[in-house]
Amino acid sequence: MTNLVKLIPGSPFPSINAALLDGSTVNLGQAHSGADWQMLVVYRGKHCPLCVRYLNLLEEHKEALNAIGVSVTAVSADSKEQLSQNMEVLNVTYPIAYGLSVEQMQQLGLYISAPRSEKETDHDFSEPALFVINEVGVLQGVNIANTPFLRPELDVVVRGLTFVRNQTGYPIRGTQTY
């Protein structure tokens, strides 16, 4: 058993780059599109219908997130070809990156699964996670799951982030380690 990394809220978010379909790269923790906070959604990949549903639902919340200064990016370990095929059923306008490596998954402290068969997918993949990175590149919030049905409800996430963004001096929660 390997030692798992545990990202601590309040600590700097790792600088990890991933590729986009247009050939450019994106820093997964860096806000974009005029926002100063970033929400990074890690999903299992094309093979997961719950992930497709979640990513499409995220698009419905993108405007509310943008209104409070939070940009959205998603990423998986899928190949460029797998993401291209997945885009046929994804109705999203936020950046989706591909090619997350096992080392990058480990750096983020993600749970990693092997495919049950070649029919599922052809590579190890991460289980879902959601990271919120604030304007100074620090991890504001984190949710790491080991299965696709344990994701946070996006309407609750948006309401919570709206509350936090509208407070002065609201502390980052969960920073104590023992």
Buried (B, 14 or more C-beta within 10 A) or exposed (E): EEEEEEBBBBBEBBEBBBBBEEEEEBBBBBBEBEBBBBBBBBBBBBBBEBBBEBBEBBBEBBEBBBEBBBBBBBBBBBBEEBBEEBEEEBEBEBBBBBBBEBEBBBBBBBBBBEBEEEEBBEBEBBBBBBBBBBEEBBBBBBBBBEEBEEBBEBEEBBEEBBEBBEEEEEEBEEEEEE
